[in-house]
Amino acid sequence: MADKGHLHHRLMKKGYTQKQAVLILYGLTAILGMFATILLESGIWKALSFALLVIAFIVIGYKDIFKVKQDEENSEENINVQHVRHDK
């Protein structure tokens, strides 16, 4: 029996589309696969360097995405305020 506790359902509940959720999971799978390959072929230090690089990109990307969402919300609020002013 299917449930809503699967990871892709949780991502969709957070507001991602089905396509975005799948791409996130594919990306995560690719990153973990690359980490495992680097670990086996090049050793722990290169694997940890790769992991830190990935974490840095995620943090930077998360901040940018969060900023874009805030800018969108602020512009929507400004539009709503302008509509209220014009309605009076």
C-alpha positions in Angstrom: 0.0 0.0 0.0 1.4 3.4 -0.9 1.9 6.1 1.7 2.8 9.8 1.6 5.9 9.3 3.7 8.2 8.7 0.7 10.8 11.3 0.1 9.3 12.5 -3.2 6.0 13.0 -1.6 7.6 15.0 1.2 9.4 17.2 -1.3 6.1 17.8 -3.2 4.4 18.7 0.1 7.1 21.3 0.7 6.0 23.0 -2.6 8.2 21.4 -5.2 6.6 20.1 -8.4 6.9 16.4 -9.3 9.5 17.2 -11.9 11.5 19.3 -9.4 11.3 16.6 -6.8 12.6 14.0 -9.3 15.5 16.2 -10.4 16.5 16.8 -6.7 16.5 13.1 -6.1 18.5 12.5 -9.3 21.0 15.2 -8.3 21.4 13.7 -4.8 21.9 10.3 -6.3 24.6 11.6 -8.7 26.4 13.5 -6.0 26.5 10.4 -3.7 27.7 8.2 -6.6 30.4 10.6 -7.4 31.4 10.8 -3.7 31.7 7.0 -3.5 33.7 6.8 -6.8 36.1 9.5 -5.6 36.4 7.8 -2.2 37.3 4.5 -3.7 39.6 5.8 -6.5 41.3 8.8 -4.9 41.1 8.4 -1.1 39.4 10.0 1.8 40.9 13.5 1.5 39.8 14.1 -2.1 36.3 12.7 -1.2 36.0 15.0 1.7 37.2 17.9 -0.4 34.5 17.1 -2.9 31.9 16.8 -0.1 32.9 20.3 1.2 32.7 21.7 -2.3 29.2 20.3 -2.7 28.1 21.6 0.7 29.4 25.1 -0.2 27.4 25.1 -3.5 24.3 24.0 -1.7 24.6 26.7 0.9 25.2 29.4 -1.7 22.3 28.1 -3.8 20.0 27.9 -0.8 20.7 31.5 0.1 20.1 32.7 -3.5 16.9 30.7 -3.7 15.7 32.0 -0.3 16.5 35.6 -1.5 14.6 35.1 -4.7 11.6 33.8 -2.9 11.7 36.8 -0.5 12.0 39.2 -3.4 9.0 37.5 -5.1 6.9 37.7 -1.9 7.8 41.4 -1.4 6.8 42.2 -5.0 3.5 40.4 -4.5 2.9 42.3 -1.3 3.6 45.6 -3.1 1.2 44.7 -5.9 -1.5 43.8 -3.4 -1.0 47.1 -1.6 -1.2 49.0 -4.9 -4.5 47.2 -5.7 -5.9 48.1 -2.3 -4.9 51.8 -2.8 -6.5 51.9 -6.3 -9.7 50.3 -5.0 -10.3 53.1 -2.4 
